[in-house]
């Protein structure tokens, strides 16, 4: 988003490195004056829509922007976050370490409104040019690119469901998105990462489950099919020099989640949506996922008192009963080859 509103001009102002491209870096550094103009331009509201920011977050954010940019320290912090997010995108880009500055940024936010994540949200809003240039370099359409980045709005909705207010606390997640290795294809999201095992090191696809509704087997199957088609077309070079002992690129998936649990088919039935999802995976290891289960099922962050959770559905009752009984919840690290 440029001060003039011509976002596509900014998207092209980037250094694309490699053939095929492996890295994109910005051609300029944002200054506070430009960020001020970008956030107060009429195009800001349209960019919020593209980033999936919905009501009431959208209206509350628009109301806070004039006060945020009028404070020189807050404006400087927003500019710093934006430049961290846009420093690099690509296959080896390190996600911006926004967590390291969260406490200071939230202290600045307290001048305007209680809560967390306002500085980060506004930094994401004006820092899309590098990742969008990376998407374009790898053949994504503008619509596909904005669809990926619309996860910002999804994370803000998750924050409101958890804390009851405007904000954003899953900073590492959206920073990974802005680094360019996360893609939203149908019901599931996928990240590009390096897998290391006894067969060596290679590119694989991580699977993530956004909280956007039912996880039907048909939707999961369609999403996995779409991922294979997408990654083998847009990132075909990542399958080069692959050992014959390993699965073809685009057909090897990994999922680390509280939903990759041997308990789900037993508790909910093997043919339930979640039971069927869990049964897809070869579970290579397990981990303590009690906190994840409480968060994703009940929208609660620790400390959680299991007896105080309100359970209405079969899943909620199953999770609560295990937490109350002190049995916890084991998540899994799953592998799937298709």
LINKA-V347691 format. One record per pair of residues at least 12 apart in sequence whose C-alpha atoms are under 8 Angstrom apart, sorted by the first residue. I is the first residue (numbers start at 1). GAP is how many residues later the second one is. D is the distance in Angstrom with one decimal. If there is no record, write none. Layout:
[[I | GAP | D] [I | GAP | D]]
This chain:
[[1 | 37 | 6.5] [1 | 42 | 7.5] [1 | 43 | 7.7] [1 | 46 | 7.5] [1 | 125 | 6.2] [1 | 127 | 7.5] [1 | 128 | 7.3] [2 | 32 | 8.0] [2 | 36 | 6.0] [3 | 31 | 6.6] [3 | 32 | 7.9] [3 | 34 | 5.2] [3 | 35 | 4.6] [3 | 38 | 6.4] [4 | 34 | 8.0] [4 | 37 | 7.7] [5 | 33 | 7.8] [5 | 36 | 7.2] [5 | 37 | 7.7] [5 | 38 | 5.5] [7 | 122 | 7.9] [10 | 119 | 6.1] [11 | 118 | 4.7] [11 | 119 | 6.8] [11 | 121 | 6.2] [11 | 122 | 5.2] [12 | 121 | 6.3] [13 | 13 | 6.8] [13 | 14 | 5.7] [13 | 15 | 7.9] [14 | 12 | 4.5] [14 | 13 | 4.8] [14 | 14 | 8.0] [14 | 116 | 6.6] [14 | 119 | 6.7] [15 | 12 | 6.1] [16 | 118 | 7.6] [16 | 121 | 7.4] [20 | 217 | 7.5] [21 | 116 | 6.5] [21 | 117 | 7.0] [22 | 68 | 5.4] [22 | 69 | 5.5] [22 | 70 | 7.6] [23 | 65 | 7.0] [23 | 66 | 5.8] [23 | 67 | 4.3] [23 | 68 | 6.5] [23 | 69 | 7.3] [23 | 70 | 7.2] [23 | 111 | 7.2] [24 | 64 | 5.7] [24 | 65 | 5.3] [24 | 66 | 6.1] [24 | 106 | 6.5] [24 | 107 | 7.7] [24 | 109 | 7.0] [24 | 110 | 5.6] [25 | 61 | 7.4] [25 | 62 | 6.1] [25 | 63 | 4.7] [25 | 64 | 6.7] [25 | 105 | 6.3] [26 | 60 | 6.8] [26 | 61 | 6.4] [26 | 62 | 7.1] [26 | 103 | 7.8] [26 | 104 | 5.8] [29 | 54 | 6.7] [30 | 49 | 6.7] [30 | 52 | 7.7] [30 | 53 | 6.5] [31 | 48 | 6.7] [32 | 43 | 6.3] [32 | 44 | 6.0] [32 | 47 | 5.8] [35 | 40 | 7.7] [35 | 43 | 8.0] [35 | 44 | 6.4] [35 | 91 | 6.9] [36 | 33 | 5.8] [36 | 39 | 7.3] [38 | 88 | 6.8] [39 | 26 | 6.9] [39 | 30 | 7.9] [39 | 83 | 7.9] [39 | 87 | 7.3] [40 | 25 | 7.2] [40 | 26 | 7.1] [44 | 81 | 8.0] [45 | 13 | 7.9] [45 | 17 | 7.4] [47 | 78 | 7.2] [48 | 77 | 7.2] [50 | 96 | 5.9] [50 | 97 | 7.5] [50 | 99 | 7.9] [50 | 100 | 6.3] [51 | 74 | 7.8] [51 | 95 | 6.4] [51 | 96 | 7.6] [51 | 98 | 5.7] [51 | 99 | 3.9] [51 | 100 | 6.9] [51 | 101 | 6.0] [51 | 102 | 5.9] [52 | 97 | 7.8] [52 | 98 | 4.3] [52 | 99 | 6.6] [52 | 100 | 6.6] [52 | 101 | 4.3] [52 | 102 | 6.7] [53 | 97 | 7.4] [53 | 99 | 7.1] [53 | 100 | 4.0] [53 | 101 | 7.3] [53 | 103 | 7.4] [54 | 99 | 6.6] [57 | 99 | 7.6] [57 | 100 | 8.0] [57 | 109 | 5.7] [60 | 106 | 7.4] [61 | 105 | 7.9] [64 | 48 | 7.6] [67 | 45 | 7.3] [68 | 44 | 7.3] [73 | 35 | 7.7] [74 | 31 | 7.9] [74 | 34 | 6.2] [74 | 35 | 7.5] [74 | 45 | 7.3] [77 | 28 | 7.0] [77 | 42 | 6.8] [78 | 41 | 5.3] [78 | 42 | 6.8] [78 | 44 | 6.2] [78 | 45 | 4.9] [79 | 44 | 6.4] [80 | 43 | 7.7] [81 | 17 | 7.4] [81 | 38 | 7.6] [81 | 39 | 6.4] [81 | 42 | 5.1] [81 | 43 | 7.6] [82 | 40 | 7.9] [82 | 41 | 4.2] [82 | 42 | 6.0] [82 | 43 | 8.0] [82 | 44 | 6.3] [82 | 45 | 4.6] [83 | 44 | 6.7] [84 | 12 | 5.6] [85 | 38 | 7.7] [85 | 39 | 7.1] [85 | 42 | 6.1] [85 | 43 | 7.9] [85 | 90 | 6.6] [85 | 93 | 6.2] [85 | 94 | 7.2] [86 | 41 | 5.6] [86 | 42 | 6.8] [86 | 43 | 6.9] [86 | 44 | 5.2] [86 | 45 | 6.9] [86 | 92 | 7.4] [86 | 93 | 7.8] [87 | 43 | 7.4] [88 | 42 | 6.6] [88 | 43 | 7.7] [88 | 91 | 6.5] [89 | 41 | 6.3] [89 | 42 | 5.5] [89 | 45 | 6.2] [89 | 89 | 7.0] [89 | 90 | 4.4] [89 | 91 | 5.1] [90 | 41 | 7.9] [90 | 44 | 6.5] [90 | 89 | 6.3] [90 | 90 | 5.4] [90 | 91 | 6.8] [91 | 89 | 7.4] [91 | 90 | 6.7] [91 | 101 | 7.7] [93 | 86 | 5.8] [93 | 87 | 7.8] [94 | 82 | 7.9] [94 | 85 | 6.7] [95 | 77 | 7.5] [95 | 80 | 5.2] [95 | 81 | 5.0] [95 | 83 | 7.3] [95 | 84 | 5.3] [96 | 76 | 7.7] [96 | 79 | 5.6] [96 | 80 | 7.6] [96 | 83 | 7.7] [97 | 75 | 7.2] [97 | 78 | 7.6] [98 | 22 | 7.7] [98 | 73 | 6.3] [98 | 74 | 6.9] [98 | 77 | 7.5] [99 | 72 | 6.6] [99 | 73 | 7.0] [102 | 15 | 7.6] [105 | 12 | 7.6] [105 | 14 | 6.1] [105 | 15 | 7.9] [106 | 12 | 7.4] [106 | 13 | 7.4] [115 | 50 | 7.5] [115 | 51 | 7.5] [115 | 52 | 6.6] [116 | 51 | 5.4] [116 | 52 | 6.4] [116 | 53 | 6.8] [117 | 50 | 5.0] [117 | 51 | 4.5] [117 | 52 | 6.0] [118 | 48 | 8.0] [118 | 49 | 5.9] [118 | 50 | 7.1] [120 | 48 | 7.5] [120 | 51 | 7.7] [121 | 46 | 7.7] [121 | 47 | 6.9] [128 | 50 | 7.3] [131 | 47 | 5.6] [131 | 48 | 6.4] [131 | 49 | 5.6] [132 | 13 | 6.2] [132 | 14 | 7.9] [134 | 46 | 6.9] [135 | 45 | 7.3] [138 | 96 | 5.9] [138 | 97 | 7.4] [139 | 95 | 6.4] [147 | 37 | 7.0] [148 | 29 | 7.8] [148 | 34 | 7.3] [148 | 35 | 5.5] [148 | 36 | 5.3] [149 | 28 | 7.0] [149 | 29 | 7.5] [151 | 23 | 7.5] [152 | 22 | 6.5] [155 | 13 | 6.6] [155 | 15 | 6.9] [156 | 12 | 5.3] [158 | 53 | 8.0] [158 | 141 | 7.7] [161 | 138 | 6.3] [162 | 133 | 8.0] [162 | 137 | 4.7] [162 | 138 | 5.8] [162 | 139 | 7.5] [181 | 12 | 7.8] [185 | 38 | 5.9] [185 | 41 | 6.5] [185 | 42 | 6.5] [186 | 33 | 7.4] [186 | 36 | 7.3] [186 | 37 | 5.1] [186 | 40 | 7.6] [187 | 22 | 7.5] [187 | 23 | 7.6] [187 | 25 | 7.9] [187 | 28 | 7.5] [187 | 32 | 6.0] [187 | 33 | 6.3] [187 | 36 | 5.9] [188 | 19 | 6.8] [188 | 20 | 5.9] [188 | 21 | 5.3] [188 | 22 | 6.6] [188 | 32 | 7.0] [188 | 35 | 6.0] [188 | 36 | 7.8] [189 | 18 | 5.9] [189 | 19 | 5.0] [189 | 20 | 6.3] [189 | 21 | 7.1] [190 | 15 | 6.0] [190 | 16 | 5.2] [190 | 17 | 4.8] [190 | 18 | 6.1] [190 | 37 | 7.5] [191 | 14 | 5.6] [191 | 15 | 4.9] [191 | 16 | 6.7] [191 | 17 | 8.0] [192 | 12 | 6.1] [192 | 13 | 5.1] [192 | 14 | 6.4] [193 | 12 | 6.4] [193 | 13 | 7.0] [199 | 44 | 7.7] [199 | 46 | 6.9] [199 | 47 | 6.8] [202 | 40 | 7.2] [203 | 35 | 6.6] [203 | 36 | 7.6] [203 | 46 | 6.9] [204 | 45 | 6.7] [204 | 46 | 7.0] [204 | 48 | 5.8] [204 | 49 | 6.1] [204 | 50 | 7.3] [205 | 45 | 6.9] [205 | 47 | 6.4] [205 | 48 | 4.8] [205 | 49 | 6.2] [206 | 47 | 5.7] [206 | 48 | 4.8] [206 | 49 | 5.6] [207 | 46 | 6.6] [207 | 47 | 6.0] [207 | 48 | 5.0] [207 | 49 | 7.8] [208 | 47 | 6.7] [208 | 49 | 7.9] [211 | 85 | 7.8] [214 | 59 | 7.5] [215 | 58 | 5.7] [215 | 59 | 6.8] [215 | 62 | 7.7] [216 | 57 | 5.2] [216 | 58 | 8.0] [217 | 56 | 6.2] [217 | 59 | 6.8] [217 | 60 | 6.9] [220 | 57 | 7.9] [227 | 23 | 7.1] [228 | 22 | 4.7] [228 | 23 | 6.0] [229 | 21 | 7.7] [231 | 19 | 5.8] [232 | 17 | 7.0] [232 | 18 | 5.8] [236 | 13 | 8.0] [247 | 90 | 7.1] [251 | 86 | 5.6] [251 | 87 | 5.2] [252 | 83 | 7.4] [252 | 84 | 5.9] [252 | 85 | 4.6] [252 | 86 | 6.7] [253 | 82 | 5.7] [253 | 83 | 5.0] [253 | 84 | 6.2] [254 | 79 | 7.2] [254 | 80 | 5.5] [254 | 81 | 4.6] [254 | 82 | 6.3] [255 | 77 | 7.8] [255 | 78 | 5.8] [255 | 79 | 5.1] [255 | 80 | 6.5] [256 | 75 | 7.3] [256 | 76 | 5.7] [256 | 77 | 4.3] [256 | 78 | 6.2] [257 | 32 | 7.8] [257 | 74 | 5.5] [257 | 75 | 5.8] [257 | 76 | 6.8] [258 | 31 | 5.6] [258 | 32 | 8.0] [258 | 34 | 6.3] [258 | 35 | 6.1] [258 | 71 | 7.5] [258 | 72 | 6.7] [258 | 73 | 3.9] [258 | 74 | 6.3] [259 | 15 | 7.2] [259 | 18 | 7.7] [259 | 19 | 6.2] [259 | 72 | 6.4] [259 | 73 | 7.4] [260 | 17 | 7.6] [260 | 18 | 4.8] [260 | 19 | 7.9] [260 | 21 | 7.0] [260 | 23 | 7.4] [260 | 71 | 5.7] [260 | 72 | 4.7] [260 | 73 | 6.9] [260 | 74 | 6.5] [261 | 17 | 5.9] [261 | 69 | 6.4] [261 | 70 | 5.3] [261 | 71 | 5.6] [262 | 16 | 6.8] [262 | 17 | 7.6] [264 | 14 | 6.7] [265 | 13 | 7.0] [265 | 14 | 7.2] [267 | 51 | 6.7] [268 | 46 | 7.3] [268 | 47 | 7.1] [280 | 56 | 7.0] [281 | 53 | 5.1] [281 | 54 | 5.5] [281 | 55 | 5.5] [282 | 52 | 5.2] [282 | 53 | 5.1] [282 | 54 | 6.3] [283 | 49 | 5.9] [283 | 50 | 5.6] [283 | 51 | 4.3] [283 | 52 | 6.5] [284 | 48 | 7.3] [284 | 49 | 5.6] [284 | 50 | 5.7] [284 | 51 | 7.0] [285 | 47 | 5.8] [285 | 48 | 5.2] [285 | 49 | 7.4] [286 | 44 | 6.1] [286 | 45 | 5.5] [286 | 46 | 4.2] [286 | 47 | 5.9] [287 | 43 | 5.5] [287 | 44 | 5.3] [287 | 45 | 6.2] [287 | 46 | 7.9] [288 | 40 | 7.4] [288 | 41 | 6.2] [288 | 42 | 5.0] [288 | 43 | 6.2] [289 | 39 | 7.5] [289 | 40 | 5.3] [289 | 41 | 5.2] [289 | 42 | 5.0] [290 | 33 | 7.4] [290 | 38 | 5.2] [290 | 39 | 4.6] [290 | 40 | 6.9] [293 | 26 | 7.2] [293 | 36 | 7.0] [294 | 25 | 7.7] [297 | 18 | 7.9] [297 | 19 | 6.5] [298 | 12 | 8.0] [298 | 18 | 7.5] [306 | 14 | 6.1] [306 | 17 | 5.9] [306 | 18 | 5.4] [307 | 13 | 7.6] [307 | 17 | 6.2]]
